[in-house]
Amino acid sequence: MKQWSVICFDLDNTLHCHETAFRRAISHLFNEKKQFDPVFQKRMEISANDWYETFKHYSDALWPAYEDGELSTTEYRRARYGKTLETHELDWTDEEADAFQNAYEEVIPSFSTAYEGMKELLKQLQRENMKLGIITNGRTETQWEKIKCLQLADYIPEAHMFISEEVGVKKPAPGIFNTALQKLNAHPSEALFIGDSWELDVAGAMDAGWEAVFLNTRSEKPNTNHTPFAICDSLQEVYRTVVKPEEG
């Protein structure tokens, strides 16, 4: 293994499949609403899959406006919920949209399932006395619940887990990477970051002086000239490339 002293990971779509958890959580909440909400019961022909596909469509369609600052977090979440209901000819209110978002954040951690190879990779890095960490964007409570469900504290000290809401800065800003290195007592030249987002994880880490592995779990195309240490499709490939390259 190359002589890094620190390896940190992104969380969503790196150690677990956020897309799968998202689908399961949204479908679960729809089924709950259909069972107990009189408004939803008026449209019984709507399936959980129809609801999810519509919600996902607006989540993706509105995302660029959110990223560009045209929509606040609250506006983005209300808009995707509202447009989903309007598509299915249902009325909605801001209060209902907020309640749906709160319920989503409560249940999604329970649908988090580790990617194949996660435990084996982390165990091996533990055995090699590597300092391990997590750097993730998101709400503190939600991300900690995912970490708990994935049992990541079995491999990574909680003091080495950095969540953007807690730190006060989010990827790709160098500040969150610098904070992690300060806590891990390491220099950027000793650090490797592994994540699924080219902009947030690869470009963000490399701009902060780290090396990076692009774990391309979502078939994303690079949009900068950064050259990562490796591009991998799975955690098993990360293991072969980073931990035991002679076997790759």
SEMAR-472019 format. One record per residue (C-alpha): residue in three letters; residue number from 1; y, x, z; chain. Coordinates in nm, 3 decimals, decimal comma, padded with zeros to 5 digits, always signed. Layout:
N
+------+-----+---------+---------+---------+-----+
! type ! seq !       v !       u !       w ! mol !
+------+-----+---------+---------+---------+-----+
!  ALA ! NUM !       Y !       X !       Z !   A !
...
+------+-----+---------+---------+---------+-----+
This chain:
248
+------+-----+---------+---------+---------+-----+
! type ! seq !       v !       u !       w ! mol !
+------+-----+---------+---------+---------+-----+
!  MET !   1 ! +00,000 ! +00,000 ! +00,000 !   A !
!  LYS !   2 ! +00,350 ! +00,119 ! -00,077 !   A !
!  GLN !   3 ! +00,525 ! +00,240 ! +00,237 !   A !
!  TRP !   4 ! +00,723 ! -00,067 ! +00,335 !   A !
!  SER !   5 ! +00,764 ! -00,125 ! +00,707 !   A !
!  VAL !   6 ! +00,871 ! -00,490 ! +00,669 !   A !
!  ILE !   7 ! +00,742 ! -00,775 ! +00,453 !   A !
!  CYS !   8 ! +00,911 ! -01,113 ! +00,477 !   A !
!  PHE !   9 ! +00,818 ! -01,439 ! +00,309 !   A !
!  ASP !  10 ! +00,995 ! -01,750 ! +00,194 !   A !
!  LEU !  11 ! +00,832 ! -02,068 ! +00,329 !   A !
!  ASP !  12 ! +00,842 ! -02,362 ! +00,086 !   A !
!  ASN !  13 ! +00,636 ! -02,313 ! -00,232 !   A !
!  THR !  14 ! +00,550 ! -01,962 ! -00,112 !   A !
!  LEU !  15 ! +00,324 ! -02,009 ! +00,190 !   A !
!  HIS !  16 ! +00,262 ! -02,378 ! +00,128 !   A !
!  CYS !  17 ! +00,313 ! -02,622 ! -00,159 !   A !
!  HIS !  18 ! +00,634 ! -02,810 ! -00,089 !   A !
!  GLU !  19 ! +00,590 ! -03,020 ! -00,404 !   A !
!  THR !  20 ! +00,259 ! -03,160 ! -00,277 !   A !
!  ALA !  21 ! +00,400 ! -03,225 ! +00,070 !   A !
!  PHE !  22 ! +00,705 ! -03,392 ! -00,088 !   A !
!  ARG !  23 ! +00,490 ! -03,625 ! -00,299 !   A !
!  ARG !  24 ! +00,270 ! -03,720 ! -00,004 !   A !
!  ALA !  25 ! +00,564 ! -03,779 ! +00,230 !   A !
!  ILE !  26 ! +00,762 ! -03,992 ! -00,017 !   A !
!  SER !  27 ! +00,453 ! -04,197 ! -00,108 !   A !
!  HIS !  28 ! +00,367 ! -04,243 ! +00,259 !   A !
!  LEU !  29 ! +00,716 ! -04,371 ! +00,341 !   A !
!  PHE !  30 ! +00,710 ! -04,607 ! +00,042 !   A !
!  ASN !  31 ! +00,381 ! -04,759 ! +00,158 !   A !
!  GLU !  32 ! +00,526 ! -04,805 ! +00,506 !   A !
!  LYS !  33 ! +00,835 ! -04,977 ! +00,367 !   A !
!  LYS !  34 ! +00,625 ! -05,197 ! +00,140 !   A !
!  GLN !  35 ! +00,422 ! -05,308 ! +00,439 !   A !
!  PHE !  36 ! +00,707 ! -05,382 ! +00,677 !   A !
!  ASP !  37 ! +01,029 ! -05,423 ! +00,474 !   A !
!  PRO !  38 ! +01,089 ! -05,777 ! +00,335 !   A !
!  VAL !  39 ! +01,313 ! -05,639 ! +00,058 !   A !
!  PHE !  40 ! +01,031 ! -05,420 ! -00,072 !   A !
!  GLN !  41 ! +00,780 ! -05,702 ! -00,041 !   A !
!  LYS !  42 ! +00,976 ! -05,893 ! -00,304 !   A !
!  ARG !  43 ! +00,881 ! -05,626 ! -00,559 !   A !
!  MET !  44 ! +00,510 ! -05,593 ! -00,495 !   A !
!  GLU !  45 ! +00,442 ! -05,475 ! -00,851 !   A !
!  ILE !  46 ! +00,600 ! -05,137 ! -00,771 !   A !
!  SER !  47 ! +00,329 ! -04,879 ! -00,707 !   A !
!  ALA !  48 ! +00,362 ! -04,576 ! -00,483 !   A !
!  ASN !  49 ! +00,334 ! -04,357 ! -00,793 !   A !
!  ASP !  50 ! +00,615 ! -04,547 ! -00,971 !   A !
!  TRP !  51 ! +00,833 ! -04,510 ! -00,664 !   A !
!  TYR !  52 ! +00,758 ! -04,139 ! -00,629 !   A !
!  GLU !  53 ! +00,815 ! -04,061 ! -00,997 !   A !
!  THR !  54 ! +01,151 ! -04,241 ! -00,991 !   A !
!  PHE !  55 ! +01,258 ! -04,073 ! -00,667 !   A !
!  LYS !  56 ! +01,151 ! -03,731 ! -00,798 !   A !
!  HIS !  57 ! +01,335 ! -03,791 ! -01,125 !   A !
!  TYR !  58 ! +01,664 ! -03,857 ! -00,948 !   A !
!  SER !  59 ! +01,604 ! -03,576 ! -00,697 !   A !
!  ASP !  60 ! +01,580 ! -03,333 ! -00,990 !   A !
!  ALA !  61 ! +01,850 ! -03,495 ! -01,205 !   A !
!  LEU !  62 ! +02,110 ! -03,489 ! -00,927 !   A !
!  TRP !  63 ! +02,020 ! -03,143 ! -00,798 !   A !
!  PRO !  64 ! +02,257 ! -02,948 ! -01,032 !   A !
!  ALA !  65 ! +02,554 ! -03,154 ! -00,909 !   A !
!  TYR !  66 ! +02,451 ! -03,079 ! -00,551 !   A !
!  GLU !  67 ! +02,410 ! -02,707 ! -00,621 !   A !
!  ASP !  68 ! +02,750 ! -02,696 ! -00,793 !   A !
!  GLY !  69 ! +02,916 ! -02,860 ! -00,493 !   A !
!  GLU !  70 ! +02,999 ! -03,183 ! -00,674 !   A !
!  LEU !  71 ! +02,787 ! -03,376 ! -00,424 !   A !
!  SER !  72 ! +02,762 ! -03,310 ! -00,052 !   A !
!  THR !  73 ! +02,418 ! -03,307 ! +00,112 !   A !
!  THR !  74 ! +02,466 ! -03,663 ! +00,235 !   A !
!  GLU !  75 ! +02,597 ! -03,784 ! -00,102 !   A !
!  TYR !  76 ! +02,303 ! -03,624 ! -00,282 !   A !
!  ARG !  77 ! +02,045 ! -03,782 ! -00,054 !   A !
!  ARG !  78 ! +02,206 ! -04,124 ! -00,068 !   A !
!  ALA !  79 ! +02,244 ! -04,109 ! -00,446 !   A !
!  ARG !  80 ! +01,879 ! -04,027 ! -00,518 !   A !
!  TYR !  81 ! +01,764 ! -04,303 ! -00,283 !   A !
!  GLY !  82 ! +02,013 ! -04,555 ! -00,419 !   A !
!  LYS !  83 ! +01,940 ! -04,487 ! -00,785 !   A !
!  THR !  84 ! +01,568 ! -04,517 ! -00,714 !   A !
!  LEU !  85 ! +01,612 ! -04,862 ! -00,563 !   A !
!  GLU !  86 ! +01,852 ! -04,973 ! -00,835 !   A !
!  THR !  87 ! +01,599 ! -04,870 ! -01,100 !   A !
!  HIS !  88 ! +01,351 ! -05,109 ! -00,938 !   A !
!  GLU !  89 ! +01,616 ! -05,382 ! -00,898 !   A !
!  LEU !  90 ! +01,641 ! -05,353 ! -00,521 !   A !
!  ASP !  91 ! +01,952 ! -05,359 ! -00,304 !   A !
!  TRP !  92 ! +02,029 ! -05,075 ! -00,066 !   A !
!  THR !  93 ! +02,287 ! -04,948 ! +00,183 !   A !
!  ASP !  94 ! +02,400 ! -04,605 ! +00,297 !   A !
!  GLU !  95 ! +02,244 ! -04,674 ! +00,636 !   A !
!  GLU !  96 ! +01,905 ! -04,741 ! +00,476 !   A !
!  ALA !  97 ! +01,932 ! -04,423 ! +00,270 !   A !
!  ASP !  98 ! +02,012 ! -04,220 ! +00,582 !   A !
!  ALA !  99 ! +01,722 ! -04,378 ! +00,772 !   A !
!  PHE ! 100 ! +01,484 ! -04,298 ! +00,485 !   A !
!  GLN ! 101 ! +01,599 ! -03,935 ! +00,483 !   A !
!  ASN ! 102 ! +01,555 ! -03,907 ! +00,860 !   A !
!  ALA ! 103 ! +01,205 ! -04,053 ! +00,836 !   A !
!  TYR ! 104 ! +01,122 ! -03,813 ! +00,553 !   A !
!  GLU ! 105 ! +01,228 ! -03,512 ! +00,758 !   A !
!  GLU ! 106 ! +01,013 ! -03,634 ! +01,046 !   A !
!  VAL ! 107 ! +00,694 ! -03,676 ! +00,844 !   A !
!  ILE ! 108 ! +00,701 ! -03,403 ! +00,579 !   A !
!  PRO ! 109 ! +00,589 ! -03,120 ! +00,809 !   A !
!  SER ! 110 ! +00,264 ! -03,304 ! +00,877 !   A !
!  PHE ! 111 ! +00,185 ! -03,296 ! +00,504 !   A !
!  SER ! 112 ! +00,230 ! -02,919 ! +00,477 !   A !
!  THR ! 113 ! -00,091 ! -02,741 ! +00,372 !   A !
!  ALA ! 114 ! -00,120 ! -02,365 ! +00,337 !   A !
!  TYR ! 115 ! -00,175 ! -02,214 ! -00,005 !   A !
!  GLU ! 116 ! -00,518 ! -02,066 ! -00,059 !   A !
!  GLY ! 117 ! -00,521 ! -01,704 ! +00,050 !   A !
!  MET ! 118 ! -00,233 ! -01,732 ! +00,297 !   A !
!  LYS ! 119 ! -00,434 ! -01,662 ! +00,612 !   A !
!  GLU ! 120 ! -00,628 ! -01,375 ! +00,456 !   A !
!  LEU ! 121 ! -00,307 ! -01,209 ! +00,335 !   A !
!  LEU ! 122 ! -00,127 ! -01,243 ! +00,668 !   A !
!  LYS ! 123 ! -00,431 ! -01,129 ! +00,867 !   A !
!  GLN ! 124 ! -00,465 ! -00,816 ! +00,656 !   A !
!  LEU ! 125 ! -00,096 ! -00,733 ! +00,689 !   A !
!  GLN ! 126 ! -00,132 ! -00,781 ! +01,065 !   A !
!  ARG ! 127 ! -00,424 ! -00,538 ! +01,072 !   A !
!  GLU ! 128 ! -00,208 ! -00,283 ! +00,892 !   A !
!  ASN ! 129 ! +00,063 ! -00,323 ! +01,161 !   A !
!  MET ! 130 ! +00,319 ! -00,449 ! +00,911 !   A !
!  LYS ! 131 ! +00,630 ! -00,611 ! +01,057 !   A !
!  LEU ! 132 ! +00,622 ! -00,965 ! +00,918 !   A !
!  GLY ! 133 ! +00,894 ! -01,228 ! +00,893 !   A !
!  ILE ! 134 ! +01,000 ! -01,555 ! +00,733 !   A !
!  ILE ! 135 ! +01,339 ! -01,622 ! +00,574 !   A !
!  THR ! 136 ! +01,381 ! -01,984 ! +00,468 !   A !
!  ASN ! 137 ! +01,659 ! -02,223 ! +00,378 !   A !
!  GLY ! 138 ! +01,654 ! -02,565 ! +00,540 !   A !
!  ARG ! 139 ! +01,709 ! -02,771 ! +00,852 !   A !
!  THR ! 140 ! +01,605 ! -02,597 ! +01,170 !   A !
!  GLU ! 141 ! +01,392 ! -02,878 ! +01,312 !   A !
!  THR ! 142 ! +01,213 ! -02,953 ! +00,985 !   A !
!  GLN ! 143 ! +01,131 ! -02,591 ! +00,907 !   A !
!  TRP ! 144 ! +01,007 ! -02,520 ! +01,260 !   A !
!  GLU ! 145 ! +00,775 ! -02,820 ! +01,236 !   A !
!  LYS ! 146 ! +00,633 ! -02,688 ! +00,908 !   A !
!  ILE ! 147 ! +00,585 ! -02,347 ! +01,069 !   A !
!  LYS ! 148 ! +00,401 ! -02,514 ! +01,356 !   A !
!  CYS ! 149 ! +00,176 ! -02,718 ! +01,125 !   A !
!  LEU ! 150 ! +00,090 ! -02,406 ! +00,923 !   A !
!  GLN ! 151 ! +00,019 ! -02,212 ! +01,247 !   A !
!  LEU ! 152 ! +00,232 ! -01,924 ! +01,123 !   A !
!  ALA ! 153 ! +00,307 ! -01,802 ! +01,475 !   A !
!  ASP ! 154 ! -00,054 ! -01,678 ! +01,482 !   A !
!  TYR ! 155 ! +00,058 ! -01,406 ! +01,240 !   A !
!  ILE ! 156 ! +00,436 ! -01,377 ! +01,264 !   A !
!  PRO ! 157 ! +00,644 ! -01,357 ! +01,585 !   A !
!  GLU ! 158 ! +00,884 ! -01,649 ! +01,619 !   A !
!  ALA ! 159 ! +01,164 ! -01,398 ! +01,677 !   A !
!  HIS ! 160 ! +01,105 ! -01,283 ! +01,318 !   A !
!  MET ! 161 ! +01,152 ! -01,629 ! +01,166 !   A !
!  PHE ! 162 ! +01,497 ! -01,690 ! +01,020 !   A !
!  ILE ! 163 ! +01,607 ! -02,041 ! +00,920 !   A !
!  SER ! 164 ! +01,937 ! -02,079 ! +00,736 !   A !
!  GLU ! 165 ! +02,072 ! -02,357 ! +00,958 !   A !
!  GLU ! 166 ! +02,011 ! -02,143 ! +01,268 !   A !
!  VAL ! 167 ! +02,143 ! -01,822 ! +01,116 !   A !
!  GLY ! 168 ! +02,449 ! -01,991 ! +00,968 !   A !
!  VAL ! 169 ! +02,402 ! -01,851 ! +00,617 !   A !
!  LYS ! 170 ! +02,148 ! -01,932 ! +00,348 !   A !
!  LYS ! 171 ! +01,980 ! -01,746 ! +00,065 !   A !
!  PRO ! 172 ! +02,079 ! -01,595 ! -00,172 !   A !
!  ALA ! 173 ! +02,366 ! -01,465 ! +00,044 !   A !
!  PRO ! 174 ! +02,294 ! -01,111 ! +00,171 !   A !
!  GLY ! 175 ! +02,386 ! -01,212 ! +00,526 !   A !
!  ILE ! 176 ! +02,057 ! -01,381 ! +00,606 !   A !
!  PHE ! 177 ! +01,859 ! -01,081 ! +00,475 !   A !
!  ASN ! 178 ! +02,081 ! -00,845 ! +00,675 !   A !
!  THR ! 179 ! +02,030 ! -01,050 ! +00,991 !   A !
!  ALA ! 180 ! +01,654 ! -01,028 ! +00,946 !   A !
!  LEU ! 181 ! +01,665 ! -00,651 ! +00,904 !   A !
!  GLN ! 182 ! +01,878 ! -00,610 ! +01,215 !   A !
!  LYS ! 183 ! +01,624 ! -00,805 ! +01,420 !   A !
!  LEU ! 184 ! +01,333 ! -00,619 ! +01,259 !   A !
!  ASN ! 185 ! +01,506 ! -00,283 ! +01,307 !   A !
!  ALA ! 186 ! +01,457 ! -00,176 ! +00,947 !   A !
!  HIS ! 187 ! +01,653 ! -00,048 ! +00,647 !   A !
!  PRO ! 188 ! +01,664 ! -00,243 ! +00,318 !   A !
!  SER ! 189 ! +01,475 ! +00,037 ! +00,141 !   A !
!  GLU ! 190 ! +01,179 ! -00,029 ! +00,374 !   A !
!  ALA ! 191 ! +01,168 ! -00,404 ! +00,310 !   A !
!  LEU ! 192 ! +00,984 ! -00,631 ! +00,067 !   A !
!  PHE ! 193 ! +01,056 ! -01,002 ! +00,021 !   A !
!  ILE ! 194 ! +00,808 ! -01,246 ! -00,134 !   A !
!  GLY ! 195 ! +00,929 ! -01,583 ! -00,260 !   A !
!  ASP ! 196 ! +00,907 ! -01,846 ! -00,532 !   A !
!  SER ! 197 ! +01,273 ! -01,880 ! -00,633 !   A !
!  TRP ! 198 ! +01,411 ! -01,624 ! -00,875 !   A !
!  GLU ! 199 ! +01,772 ! -01,689 ! -00,774 !   A !
!  LEU ! 200 ! +01,727 ! -01,733 ! -00,399 !   A !
!  ASP ! 201 ! +01,439 ! -01,496 ! -00,328 !   A !
!  VAL ! 202 ! +01,424 ! -01,230 ! -00,599 !   A !
!  ALA ! 203 ! +01,791 ! -01,191 ! -00,689 !   A !
!  GLY ! 204 ! +01,900 ! -01,264 ! -00,331 !   A !
!  ALA ! 205 ! +01,671 ! -01,006 ! -00,173 !   A !
!  MET ! 206 ! +01,731 ! -00,739 ! -00,436 !   A !
!  ASP ! 207 ! +02,108 ! -00,781 ! -00,413 !   A !
!  ALA ! 208 ! +02,067 ! -00,714 ! -00,040 !   A !
!  GLY ! 209 ! +01,883 ! -00,390 ! -00,118 !   A !
!  TRP ! 210 ! +01,524 ! -00,512 ! -00,071 !   A !
!  GLU ! 211 ! +01,236 ! -00,495 ! -00,314 !   A !
!  ALA ! 212 ! +01,091 ! -00,830 ! -00,415 !   A !
!  VAL ! 213 ! +00,778 ! -00,999 ! -00,540 !   A !
!  PHE ! 214 ! +00,830 ! -01,311 ! -00,749 !   A !
!  LEU ! 215 ! +00,557 ! -01,558 ! -00,651 !   A !
!  ASN ! 216 ! +00,595 ! -01,789 ! -00,948 !   A !
!  THR ! 217 ! +00,420 ! -02,101 ! -00,819 !   A !
!  ARG ! 218 ! +00,644 ! -02,336 ! -01,020 !   A !
!  SER ! 219 ! +00,650 ! -02,165 ! -01,362 !   A !
!  GLU ! 220 ! +01,018 ! -02,079 ! -01,321 !   A !
!  LYS ! 221 ! +01,186 ! -01,859 ! -01,581 !   A !
!  PRO ! 222 ! +01,392 ! -01,560 ! -01,461 !   A !
!  ASN ! 223 ! +01,764 ! -01,606 ! -01,528 !   A !
!  THR ! 224 ! +01,899 ! -01,262 ! -01,432 !   A !
!  ASN ! 225 ! +01,819 ! -00,901 ! -01,520 !   A !
!  HIS ! 226 ! +01,665 ! -00,815 ! -01,183 !   A !
!  THR ! 227 ! +01,333 ! -00,628 ! -01,201 !   A !
!  PRO ! 228 ! +01,105 ! -00,720 ! -00,909 !   A !
!  PHE ! 229 ! +00,824 ! -00,500 ! -00,782 !   A !
!  ALA ! 230 ! +00,575 ! -00,754 ! -00,919 !   A !
!  ILE ! 231 ! +00,538 ! -01,107 ! -01,055 !   A !
!  CYS ! 232 ! +00,239 ! -01,299 ! -00,919 !   A !
!  ASP ! 233 ! +00,100 ! -01,650 ! -00,967 !   A !
!  SER ! 234 ! -00,082 ! -01,687 ! -00,634 !   A !
!  LEU ! 235 ! -00,112 ! -01,538 ! -00,287 !   A !
!  GLN ! 236 ! -00,448 ! -01,395 ! -00,388 !   A !
!  GLU ! 237 ! -00,268 ! -01,200 ! -00,661 !   A !
!  VAL ! 238 ! -00,007 ! -01,090 ! -00,408 !   A !
!  TYR ! 239 ! -00,292 ! -00,955 ! -00,195 !   A !
!  ARG ! 240 ! -00,438 ! -00,761 ! -00,487 !   A !
!  THR ! 241 ! -00,098 ! -00,632 ! -00,596 !   A !
!  VAL ! 242 ! +00,072 ! -00,554 ! -00,266 !   A !
!  VAL ! 243 ! -00,205 ! -00,491 ! -00,014 !   A !
!  LYS ! 244 ! -00,482 ! -00,338 ! -00,225 !   A !
!  PRO ! 245 ! -00,336 ! -00,247 ! -00,564 !   A !
!  GLU ! 246 ! -00,633 ! -00,025 ! -00,645 !   A !
!  GLU ! 247 ! -00,841 ! -00,343 ! -00,671 !   A !
!  GLY ! 248 ! -00,600 ! -00,515 ! -00,911 !   A !
+------+-----+---------+---------+---------+-----+
